[in-house]
Amino acid sequence: MLLEAIYHRPKMNWSYVYDRSTMHLRLRSKRGDLDAVIAIIGDKYAWDRTVLHLPMRIFARDALFDYWEVEAQPPYRRLRYGFQLIEGEESVWMTERGFEQTLPDHPLEFFDFPFMNPVDFFEAPAWVKDAVFYQIFPERFANGDPSISPKNAEPWGGEPTPVNFFGGDLQGVLDHLDHLSALGINAIYFCPVFQATTNHKYNTADYLRVDPHFGTNEKLKELVDACHARGIRVVLDAVFNHSGREFLPFADVLEKGAASRYADWFHVREWPARIEDGIPTYDTFAFEPLMPKLNTEHPDVKEYLLEVARYWIQDMGIDGWRLDVANEVDHQFWREFRQTVKSLNPDAYLLGEIWHDSIMWLQGDQFDAVMNYPFTNSVMDYAVLGKLDGLGFANEIGKLLAAYSQPVTEAAFNLLGSHDTPRLLTLCEGDVRKMKLAVILLLTYPGAPCIYYGDEVGLDGGYDPGCRKCMEWDEQKQNKDLLDFFTKAIALRKQHAALRSADITMIYAEAGDPCIAIGRKDQDTGEQFVLVLNASEEPRSMELPLHQGTWRNVFSATTRETQQNKLKLDLEAYGFSLLQLDVKSHVKA
């Protein structure tokens, strides 16, 4: 028993409240080292009457560790607990003091979860678990009102550059809501729509005004209302880490220097604010002089930005915020931001742009989710780039599932590409089979999947600006097979709770084998699915021990047959099969 590998501490992702009556306890051990783990739990003030011994299960694994979990219902909303670690005939007990050879006589040295205070719960909006997002880059989605296009707007469909315009606007989105509804979209994430000089609008000049080339505030309200009538939520992009150079307070700073009433709204290291050897003397996003960093600790800055948050939530009725460069803003600002937004709309979704481990932003006091780029990278490395075999991918997913609490996993914002990454089809080198493999993983994973505009019809493109092409509305130029695939896969996800649940089992994942089989289950409905994938250039055959009942293929053309309580599958190159258990046959068995 390798005690050095065993880890637990209270709170965060190791012991947390799942819902108002349920807690999850977790423990880490060396992979394959322990035969069993038992949680000893009870109420510290009524230990003898409440003590229970609960067997734990391995809910996730990575290359180094097993992650054990058990669900508990504390009778009085507080919990003392320890763990019995079993390997063969050996038993060790783990408490907050360390490892013990015998079970302690009393629970005082056990781990303590003092009280399940509701205000401390991580509680994301319930609708997010069932959401399918669509990301829109407004300038490139559709030109619905040419009369408000920039004077230098180029013909639709031209080659994008970092600085050119094509006239996309809010009316264009209104004109194409039928496309989104038919696709199965029920939430939209818009890149910034506020007044700015660039095509991407991440250098905000006026946080309270829609860019005139996109429309008006009234037009945005019309769009929000039209989306709501179709059951589509609307999330806007806010840039509170930095403003644009044309933002009036910063323009005043450039004009008046340290004498400006807004001098402390920004982080000026040396006056006057200027560029020296290509480096601004004031803090910016990266070293971009057009994007001065806001001082979000300043009371006046906070008051202004929180009013921005209030206006668009309360007056315009949006359903949430995506927060740009969220990891460079102080935590206290985000706590106050959350309190402001949630007091107006408890169901508003708060999504931070963070590309790395984000647990400190996901404790229930700041964001509901972050953009799940670690998931993106794992799917790409397995299904698209061939860097991971089946076991490698399973280990990456296991590590990700263990890194956060289950409520965080259920609200995660999962994506395969965005305005900041190359297009999925380009990364697949035009191979639609690889693209479908990646998308089916996205749409059968817990959390909220997001489709980047145009992926569904075959848009390609490299890094910015290539990934920001104009949407293709000519049906003769759209990839109809791909659009049909996206539509069917989204519909399956929405129809079946098992494909959205956090219950994931790696049924088959071996080193050196590009095939993998992933079990998906929903406890409430009893639904069970198995997703089988072949991330290889060669056809493959597999046998899986799926003998509980009759399995039927619900998506893909892969053949299968049952022999001696095993399911035999023939997988095409870069092929997959989504199998569903016939619940009636399972009940009969």
C-alpha positions as CSV (number, residue, x, y, z in Angstrom):
1,M,0.0,0.0,0.0
2,L,1.7,3.2,-1.2
3,L,0.5,5.7,1.5
4,E,2.5,8.5,-0.2
5,A,0.0,8.5,-3.1
6,I,-3.1,8.6,-1.0
7,Y,-4.6,12.1,-0.7
8,H,-7.7,13.8,0.6
9,R,-8.6,17.2,2.1
10,P,-12.0,18.7,3.0
11,K,-13.8,21.0,0.6
12,M,-13.0,21.9,-3.0
13,N,-13.2,18.8,-5.2
14,W,-12.5,16.3,-2.4
15,S,-15.6,16.7,-0.2
16,Y,-18.4,18.9,-1.3
17,V,-22.2,19.4,-1.3
18,Y,-23.8,18.0,-4.4
19,D,-27.4,19.1,-3.6
20,R,-29.2,20.2,-0.4
21,S,-29.2,16.8,1.1
22,T,-26.2,15.0,-0.5
23,M,-22.5,15.2,-0.1
24,H,-19.8,13.6,-2.2
25,L,-16.6,12.3,-0.6
26,R,-13.5,11.5,-2.7
27,L,-10.1,10.0,-2.1
28,R,-7.0,9.5,-4.4
29,S,-4.8,6.4,-4.3
30,K,-2.1,4.9,-6.6
31,R,-3.7,3.3,-9.6
32,G,-4.4,-0.4,-8.9
33,D,-3.0,-0.2,-5.4
34,L,-6.1,-0.6,-3.2
35,D,-8.7,-3.4,-3.3
36,A,-11.3,-1.3,-1.5
37,V,-12.0,1.9,0.3
38,I,-14.7,2.3,2.9
39,A,-15.8,5.7,4.2
40,I,-16.7,5.9,7.9
41,I,-19.2,8.7,8.4
42,G,-21.4,10.2,11.0
43,D,-22.7,13.2,12.9
44,K,-20.1,14.6,15.3
45,Y,-22.7,15.3,18.0
46,A,-24.5,11.9,17.6
47,W,-21.8,9.6,16.4
48,D,-22.9,6.3,17.9
49,R,-26.5,6.8,16.5
50,T,-25.4,7.9,13.0
51,V,-22.2,6.1,12.2
52,L,-22.2,4.3,8.8
53,H,-19.6,2.4,6.8
54,L,-20.1,3.1,3.1
55,P,-18.1,1.3,0.3
56,M,-16.6,3.7,-2.2
57,R,-16.2,3.2,-5.9
58,I,-13.6,4.2,-8.4
59,F,-15.3,6.8,-10.5
60,A,-12.3,8.0,-12.5
61,R,-8.7,6.9,-13.2
62,D,-5.7,8.6,-14.9
63,A,-2.2,7.3,-15.6
64,L,-1.1,7.5,-12.0
65,F,-4.1,7.4,-9.7
66,D,-7.5,5.9,-8.9
67,Y,-10.1,8.3,-7.7
68,W,-12.7,6.9,-5.3
69,E,-16.1,8.4,-4.5
70,V,-19.1,7.8,-2.3
71,E,-22.4,9.7,-1.9
72,A,-23.6,10.5,1.6
73,Q,-26.7,12.0,3.1
74,P,-25.8,13.6,6.5
75,P,-28.9,13.5,8.7
76,Y,-28.2,16.9,10.3
77,R,-26.3,18.6,7.4
78,R,-22.8,18.1,9.0
79,L,-20.3,15.3,8.8
80,R,-17.3,13.7,10.4
81,Y,-15.6,11.1,8.3
82,G,-12.5,9.0,7.8
83,F,-11.5,6.2,5.4
84,Q,-10.6,2.5,5.7
85,L,-8.0,1.6,3.1
86,I,-7.8,-2.1,2.2
87,E,-5.2,-4.0,0.2
88,G,-5.4,-7.8,0.6
89,E,-5.3,-8.6,4.3
90,E,-3.9,-5.2,5.2
91,S,-6.1,-2.3,6.5
92,V,-5.2,1.2,7.3
93,W,-7.4,4.0,8.5
94,M,-7.0,7.6,7.3
95,T,-8.0,10.5,9.4
96,E,-7.2,14.2,9.4
97,R,-4.2,13.4,11.6
98,G,-2.8,10.9,9.2
99,F,-2.7,7.1,8.9
100,E,-3.7,4.8,11.8
101,Q,-3.3,1.1,12.2
102,T,-6.6,0.8,14.1
103,L,-9.9,2.5,13.9
104,P,-9.9,5.5,16.4
105,D,-12.1,5.1,19.4
106,H,-13.8,8.5,18.7
107,P,-14.4,10.7,15.6
108,L,-12.7,13.9,17.0
109,E,-9.6,13.3,14.8
110,F,-11.6,12.5,11.7
111,F,-12.1,15.0,8.8
112,D,-14.8,17.5,9.5
113,F,-17.3,19.1,7.2
114,P,-18.8,21.5,9.7
115,F,-22.1,22.4,8.1
116,M,-23.8,22.3,4.7
117,N,-24.5,26.1,4.5
118,P,-26.7,26.7,1.4
119,V,-25.0,30.0,0.6
120,D,-21.7,28.1,0.1
121,F,-23.1,25.5,-2.4
122,F,-21.8,25.5,-5.9
123,E,-25.1,25.9,-7.8
124,A,-25.1,26.6,-11.5
125,P,-28.3,27.4,-13.4
126,A,-30.2,24.1,-14.0
127,W,-30.9,25.0,-17.7
128,V,-27.2,24.8,-18.5
129,K,-27.0,21.1,-18.1
130,D,-29.4,20.7,-21.0
131,A,-28.0,23.6,-23.2
132,V,-26.4,23.3,-26.6
133,F,-24.6,26.5,-27.3
134,Y,-23.7,28.2,-30.6
135,Q,-21.0,30.7,-30.7
136,I,-21.5,33.7,-33.0
137,F,-18.8,36.1,-34.1
138,P,-21.3,38.9,-35.1
139,E,-19.2,40.6,-37.8
140,R,-19.0,37.4,-39.8
141,F,-22.4,35.6,-39.2
142,A,-24.8,37.5,-41.6
143,N,-25.3,40.9,-43.0
144,G,-29.0,41.7,-42.5
145,D,-28.9,45.4,-42.8
146,P,-26.3,46.7,-45.4
147,S,-27.4,50.3,-44.6
148,I,-25.4,50.2,-41.3
149,S,-22.4,48.3,-42.6
150,P,-19.0,50.1,-42.3
151,K,-18.2,52.2,-45.4
152,N,-15.2,50.0,-46.2
153,A,-17.1,46.7,-45.8
154,E,-16.1,44.1,-48.4
155,P,-18.3,41.7,-50.3
156,W,-19.6,38.8,-48.1
157,G,-17.4,35.8,-48.2
158,G,-14.1,37.5,-49.0
159,E,-10.8,36.6,-47.3
160,P,-10.7,37.7,-43.7
161,T,-7.8,39.8,-42.4
162,P,-7.2,41.2,-38.9
163,V,-8.7,44.5,-39.9
164,N,-11.3,44.1,-42.6
165,F,-15.1,44.2,-42.3
166,F,-17.9,42.4,-44.0
167,G,-21.0,43.9,-42.4
168,G,-22.3,41.2,-40.1
169,D,-24.9,42.5,-37.7
170,L,-27.8,41.7,-35.3
171,Q,-30.4,41.8,-38.0
172,G,-28.5,39.1,-39.8
173,V,-28.8,36.9,-36.7
174,L,-32.5,37.6,-36.5
175,D,-32.9,36.6,-40.1
176,H,-31.3,33.1,-39.5
177,L,-32.8,32.0,-36.2
178,D,-34.6,29.3,-38.2
179,H,-31.3,27.7,-39.0
180,L,-30.3,27.6,-35.3
181,S,-33.7,26.2,-34.2
182,A,-33.5,23.5,-36.9
183,L,-30.0,22.6,-35.8
184,G,-31.2,22.1,-32.2
185,I,-29.5,25.1,-30.6
186,N,-31.0,26.5,-27.4
187,A,-28.3,28.9,-26.3
188,I,-26.2,31.5,-28.1
189,Y,-22.9,32.9,-26.9
190,F,-22.1,36.2,-28.8
191,C,-18.6,37.6,-29.1
192,P,-18.7,41.3,-28.0
193,V,-21.4,43.4,-29.5
194,F,-20.5,46.7,-27.8
195,Q,-19.1,49.8,-29.5
196,A,-15.5,49.3,-30.6
197,T,-13.2,50.2,-33.5
198,T,-12.1,46.6,-34.4
199,N,-14.0,43.8,-36.2
200,H,-13.7,41.6,-33.1
201,K,-14.9,44.3,-30.6
202,Y,-12.6,43.2,-27.7
203,N,-11.4,46.8,-27.3
204,T,-14.6,48.3,-25.9
205,A,-15.2,52.0,-26.3
206,D,-18.7,52.1,-24.8
207,Y,-19.9,49.3,-22.6
208,L,-23.5,50.5,-22.6
209,R,-24.0,50.9,-26.3
210,V,-24.3,48.3,-29.1
211,D,-21.9,49.0,-31.9
212,P,-23.7,51.1,-34.5
213,H,-22.4,48.7,-37.3
214,F,-24.3,45.9,-35.5
215,G,-27.5,47.8,-34.7
216,T,-28.9,49.5,-31.7
217,N,-29.7,48.6,-28.1
218,E,-33.3,48.3,-29.2
219,K,-32.3,45.8,-31.9
220,L,-30.5,43.7,-29.4
221,K,-33.5,43.7,-27.2
222,E,-35.6,42.6,-30.2
223,L,-33.1,39.8,-30.8
224,V,-33.1,38.6,-27.2
225,D,-36.9,38.6,-27.2
226,A,-37.0,36.6,-30.4
227,C,-34.6,34.1,-29.1
228,H,-36.5,33.7,-25.9
229,A,-39.7,33.1,-27.9
230,R,-37.9,30.1,-29.4
231,G,-36.5,28.8,-26.1
232,I,-33.0,30.1,-26.9
233,R,-30.9,31.7,-24.1
234,V,-28.5,34.6,-24.9
235,V,-25.1,35.1,-23.3
236,L,-23.0,38.2,-24.1
237,D,-19.3,38.7,-24.0
238,A,-17.9,41.3,-21.6
239,V,-14.3,42.5,-21.5
240,F,-13.7,43.8,-17.9
241,N,-10.0,43.0,-17.8
242,H,-9.3,45.8,-20.2
243,S,-11.1,48.5,-22.2
244,G,-10.3,50.0,-25.6
245,R,-8.1,53.0,-26.3
246,E,-11.2,55.0,-27.2
247,F,-12.9,54.3,-23.9
248,L,-13.6,57.9,-22.6
249,P,-11.8,57.5,-19.2
250,F,-8.7,56.2,-20.9
251,A,-8.9,58.9,-23.6
252,D,-9.0,61.4,-20.8
253,V,-5.9,59.8,-19.2
254,L,-4.0,60.1,-22.5
255,E,-5.0,63.8,-22.7
256,K,-4.5,64.9,-19.1
257,G,-2.0,62.4,-17.8
258,A,-1.7,62.0,-14.0
259,A,-4.1,65.0,-13.6
260,S,-7.0,63.0,-15.1
261,R,-9.8,62.2,-12.7
262,Y,-9.6,58.7,-14.2
263,A,-5.8,58.3,-13.6
264,D,-6.4,55.5,-11.0
265,W,-8.8,53.7,-13.3
266,F,-5.8,52.1,-15.0
267,H,-2.4,50.8,-14.0
268,V,0.0,53.4,-15.3
269,R,3.6,52.5,-14.3
270,E,5.2,55.6,-15.6
271,W,3.7,59.0,-16.7
272,P,2.8,60.1,-19.2
273,A,1.2,56.9,-20.5
274,R,3.1,56.1,-23.7
275,I,4.8,53.3,-25.7
276,E,8.6,52.8,-25.0
277,D,10.4,50.3,-27.3
278,G,7.1,48.7,-28.2
279,I,6.1,48.2,-24.5
280,P,3.4,50.4,-23.0
281,T,4.2,52.2,-19.8
282,Y,0.7,51.2,-18.6
283,D,-0.6,47.6,-18.0
284,T,-2.5,46.1,-20.9
285,F,-3.8,42.9,-22.3
286,A,-0.6,41.2,-23.4
287,F,1.4,44.2,-24.7
288,E,-1.5,45.5,-26.9
289,P,-1.5,49.4,-26.5
290,L,-5.1,49.5,-27.7
291,M,-6.3,47.5,-24.7
292,P,-5.4,49.2,-21.3
293,K,-6.0,47.1,-18.3
294,L,-8.7,48.3,-15.9
295,N,-8.1,48.7,-12.2
296,T,-11.0,46.6,-11.0
297,E,-10.1,47.2,-7.4
298,H,-10.9,50.9,-7.7
299,P,-14.4,51.7,-6.3
300,D,-15.4,53.9,-9.2
301,V,-14.4,51.3,-11.8
302,K,-16.3,48.6,-9.9
303,E,-19.4,50.8,-9.7
304,Y,-19.2,51.5,-13.4
305,L,-18.7,47.8,-14.5
306,L,-21.3,46.5,-12.1
307,E,-23.8,48.9,-13.6
308,V,-22.9,47.5,-17.0
309,A,-23.6,44.0,-15.7
310,R,-26.9,45.2,-14.2
311,Y,-28.1,47.1,-17.4
312,W,-27.8,44.2,-19.8
313,I,-29.2,41.6,-17.4
314,Q,-32.1,43.7,-16.1
315,D,-33.0,46.0,-18.9
316,M,-32.1,43.9,-21.9
317,G,-33.0,40.5,-20.4
318,I,-29.8,38.6,-21.4
319,D,-29.2,35.2,-19.7
320,G,-25.6,35.5,-18.8
321,W,-22.1,36.7,-19.4
322,R,-18.9,35.2,-20.9
323,L,-16.0,37.1,-19.2
324,D,-12.9,37.7,-21.3
325,V,-9.4,37.2,-19.8
326,A,-11.2,36.4,-16.6
327,N,-8.1,35.0,-14.9
328,E,-6.3,38.4,-14.9
329,V,-9.1,40.1,-12.9
330,D,-9.0,40.0,-9.1
331,H,-11.2,37.4,-7.4
332,Q,-12.9,40.0,-5.2
333,F,-14.3,41.8,-8.2
334,W,-15.7,38.5,-9.6
335,R,-17.4,37.8,-6.2
336,E,-19.1,41.2,-6.2
337,F,-19.9,40.7,-9.9
338,R,-21.6,37.4,-9.2
339,Q,-23.6,38.9,-6.3
340,T,-24.8,41.7,-8.5
341,V,-25.9,39.5,-11.4
342,K,-27.4,36.7,-9.4
343,S,-29.5,39.2,-7.3
344,L,-31.1,40.3,-10.6
345,N,-31.3,36.9,-12.3
346,P,-30.4,33.8,-10.2
347,D,-30.5,31.7,-13.5
348,A,-27.9,33.8,-15.2
349,Y,-24.9,31.8,-16.5
350,L,-21.4,33.2,-15.6
351,L,-18.7,31.8,-17.8
352,G,-15.1,32.7,-17.4
353,E,-12.5,32.6,-20.2
354,I,-9.7,30.5,-18.4
355,W,-7.6,28.0,-20.3
356,H,-5.9,26.3,-17.4
357,D,-6.8,24.7,-14.0
358,S,-9.7,26.9,-12.7
359,I,-10.7,25.4,-9.4
360,M,-10.2,28.7,-7.5
361,W,-12.8,30.4,-9.7
362,L,-15.3,27.5,-9.4
363,Q,-16.1,27.4,-5.6
364,G,-19.6,28.8,-6.0
365,D,-18.6,32.4,-5.3
366,Q,-17.5,33.5,-8.7
367,F,-18.2,31.6,-12.0
368,D,-20.6,28.9,-12.9
369,A,-18.2,27.5,-15.5
370,V,-15.0,28.2,-17.6
371,M,-14.3,27.5,-21.2
372,N,-13.2,23.9,-21.0
373,Y,-10.1,24.0,-23.1
374,P,-8.4,21.0,-21.3
375,F,-11.3,18.9,-22.6
376,T,-10.8,20.4,-26.1
377,N,-7.1,19.5,-26.0
378,S,-7.8,15.9,-24.9
379,V,-10.4,15.3,-27.7
380,M,-8.1,16.9,-30.3
381,D,-5.1,14.8,-29.2
382,Y,-7.1,11.6,-29.5
383,A,-9.6,12.0,-32.3
384,V,-7.9,14.5,-34.5
385,L,-4.1,14.6,-34.0
386,G,-3.4,11.0,-33.1
387,K,-1.3,11.9,-30.1
388,L,-3.2,9.8,-27.6
389,D,-4.2,6.1,-27.8
390,G,-7.4,4.9,-26.2
391,L,-5.8,4.5,-22.8
392,G,-4.2,7.9,-23.0
393,F,-7.5,9.6,-23.8
394,A,-9.3,7.7,-21.0
395,N,-6.6,8.9,-18.5
396,E,-7.0,12.5,-19.7
397,I,-10.8,12.3,-19.2
398,G,-10.3,10.6,-15.8
399,K,-8.0,13.4,-14.6
400,L,-10.5,16.0,-15.8
401,L,-13.4,14.4,-14.0
402,A,-11.5,14.2,-10.8
403,A,-10.2,17.7,-11.0
404,Y,-13.6,19.3,-10.3
405,S,-16.7,18.5,-8.3
406,Q,-19.6,16.9,-10.2
407,P,-21.7,20.1,-10.2
408,V,-18.8,21.9,-12.0
409,T,-18.5,19.1,-14.5
410,E,-22.3,19.2,-15.2
411,A,-22.1,23.0,-15.9
412,A,-18.8,23.1,-17.9
413,F,-18.7,24.9,-21.2
414,N,-17.2,22.4,-23.6
415,L,-15.9,23.3,-27.0
416,L,-13.8,22.1,-30.0
417,G,-12.9,25.5,-31.4
418,S,-13.6,29.2,-31.1
419,H,-12.6,32.5,-32.6
420,D,-9.2,32.0,-30.8
421,T,-8.3,28.6,-32.3
422,P,-8.0,27.0,-35.8
423,R,-11.2,25.6,-37.2
424,L,-11.9,22.0,-36.4
425,L,-12.1,20.9,-40.0
426,T,-8.7,22.5,-40.7
427,L,-7.2,20.7,-37.8
428,C,-8.7,17.5,-39.2
429,E,-7.0,18.3,-42.5
430,G,-10.4,18.3,-44.2
431,D,-11.1,14.7,-43.0
432,V,-14.8,14.9,-42.1
433,R,-14.6,11.4,-40.4
434,K,-12.2,12.8,-37.8
435,M,-14.4,15.8,-37.3
436,K,-17.4,13.6,-36.7
437,L,-15.4,11.5,-34.2
438,A,-14.5,14.7,-32.2
439,V,-18.0,16.1,-32.4
440,I,-19.7,12.9,-31.1
441,L,-17.3,13.0,-28.1
442,L,-18.3,16.6,-27.5
443,L,-22.1,15.9,-27.7
444,T,-22.0,12.9,-25.4
445,Y,-20.0,14.5,-22.6
446,P,-21.4,16.1,-19.5
447,G,-21.7,19.9,-19.5
448,A,-22.8,22.4,-22.1
449,P,-21.4,21.7,-25.6
450,C,-20.8,24.7,-27.9
451,I,-20.7,24.7,-31.7
452,Y,-18.6,27.4,-33.3
453,Y,-20.6,29.1,-36.1
454,G,-20.1,27.4,-39.4
455,D,-18.5,24.2,-38.2
456,E,-21.9,22.5,-38.9
457,V,-21.7,23.4,-42.6
458,G,-18.0,22.8,-43.2
459,L,-16.3,26.1,-42.6
460,D,-12.5,25.8,-42.4
461,G,-9.7,28.2,-41.5
462,G,-6.5,28.4,-39.5
463,Y,-5.7,30.7,-36.6
464,D,-7.1,34.2,-36.5
465,P,-8.1,35.6,-38.9
466,G,-8.6,32.4,-40.8
467,C,-11.0,31.0,-38.2
468,R,-13.2,34.1,-38.5
469,K,-14.5,33.6,-42.1
470,C,-18.0,34.7,-43.2
471,M,-20.7,32.2,-42.5
472,E,-21.6,30.3,-45.7
473,W,-25.3,30.7,-46.4
474,D,-25.3,29.4,-50.0
475,E,-26.8,25.9,-49.5
476,Q,-25.0,24.7,-52.6
477,K,-21.7,25.4,-50.9
478,Q,-22.7,23.9,-47.5
479,N,-21.7,20.4,-46.5
480,K,-25.2,18.9,-46.2
481,D,-23.9,15.6,-44.8
482,L,-22.1,17.3,-42.0
483,L,-25.1,19.5,-41.2
484,D,-27.3,16.4,-41.1
485,F,-24.8,14.8,-38.7
486,F,-24.7,17.7,-36.3
487,T,-28.5,17.9,-36.3
488,K,-29.0,14.2,-35.5
489,A,-26.3,14.2,-32.9
490,I,-27.7,17.2,-31.1
491,A,-31.2,15.7,-31.2
492,L,-29.9,12.5,-29.6
493,R,-28.2,14.4,-26.8
494,K,-31.3,16.4,-26.1
495,Q,-33.6,13.3,-26.2
496,H,-31.5,11.2,-23.8
497,A,-30.5,12.2,-20.3
498,A,-27.8,9.5,-20.2
499,L,-25.8,11.4,-22.9
500,R,-25.8,14.5,-20.6
501,S,-25.1,12.8,-17.3
502,A,-21.8,12.8,-15.4
503,D,-21.9,9.0,-15.1
504,I,-19.0,7.9,-17.3
505,T,-17.4,4.5,-17.4
506,M,-14.4,3.5,-19.5
507,I,-15.4,0.1,-20.6
508,Y,-12.5,-0.5,-23.0
509,A,-9.2,1.6,-23.2
510,E,-5.9,-0.1,-23.8
511,A,-2.4,1.1,-24.5
512,G,-1.4,1.1,-28.1
513,D,-5.1,0.7,-29.3
514,P,-6.8,3.6,-30.9
515,C,-10.2,2.2,-30.0
516,I,-12.2,3.1,-26.9
517,A,-15.6,2.2,-25.5
518,I,-17.3,4.7,-23.1
519,G,-20.4,3.8,-21.0
520,R,-23.0,6.4,-20.4
521,K,-25.8,6.0,-17.9
522,D,-28.6,8.0,-16.2
523,Q,-29.7,6.6,-12.9
524,D,-33.1,8.4,-12.9
525,T,-34.3,7.1,-16.3
526,G,-32.3,3.8,-16.4
527,E,-31.0,4.7,-19.8
528,Q,-27.7,3.2,-20.8
529,F,-25.5,3.9,-23.9
530,V,-22.1,2.8,-25.1
531,L,-20.1,5.0,-27.4
532,V,-17.4,3.0,-29.3
533,L,-14.8,4.9,-31.4
534,N,-11.9,4.0,-33.7
535,A,-9.4,6.8,-34.0
536,S,-7.4,4.9,-36.6
537,E,-6.9,5.0,-40.4
538,E,-7.7,1.2,-40.5
539,P,-11.0,-0.6,-39.9
540,R,-11.1,-2.4,-36.6
541,S,-13.1,-5.1,-34.9
542,M,-13.9,-5.2,-31.2
543,E,-15.6,-7.5,-28.7
544,L,-17.2,-5.9,-25.6
545,P,-18.7,-7.8,-22.6
546,L,-22.1,-6.2,-23.0
547,H,-24.4,-9.1,-22.0
548,Q,-27.0,-7.3,-19.9
549,G,-29.6,-7.3,-22.7
550,T,-30.2,-6.3,-26.2
551,W,-28.2,-3.4,-27.6
552,R,-29.2,-1.5,-30.7
553,N,-27.2,0.9,-32.8
554,V,-28.8,4.3,-32.7
555,F,-26.2,6.3,-34.6
556,S,-23.7,5.4,-37.3
557,A,-23.5,2.6,-39.9
558,T,-21.2,0.3,-37.9
559,T,-22.3,-3.3,-38.0
560,R,-22.6,-5.5,-34.9
561,E,-23.6,-8.9,-33.7
562,T,-24.0,-10.7,-30.4
563,Q,-22.1,-13.9,-29.7
564,Q,-21.8,-15.7,-26.3
565,N,-22.7,-12.7,-24.2
566,K,-20.4,-10.4,-26.1
567,L,-21.0,-7.7,-28.6
568,K,-18.9,-7.8,-31.7
569,L,-18.4,-4.6,-33.6
570,D,-16.9,-3.8,-36.9
571,L,-15.7,-0.2,-36.9
572,E,-14.8,1.7,-40.0
573,A,-11.6,3.9,-40.2
574,Y,-12.3,6.9,-37.9
575,G,-15.7,5.4,-37.3
576,F,-17.9,5.2,-34.3
577,S,-21.0,3.5,-33.0
578,L,-23.5,4.8,-30.4
579,L,-25.3,1.8,-28.9
580,Q,-28.4,2.0,-26.6
581,L,-29.5,-0.8,-24.2
582,D,-33.1,-1.9,-24.8
583,V,-34.5,-1.1,-21.3
584,K,-37.2,-3.7,-21.6
585,S,-34.8,-6.5,-22.4
586,H,-32.6,-5.4,-19.5
587,V,-35.6,-5.6,-17.1
588,K,-36.5,-9.0,-18.4
589,A,-32.9,-10.2,-17.9
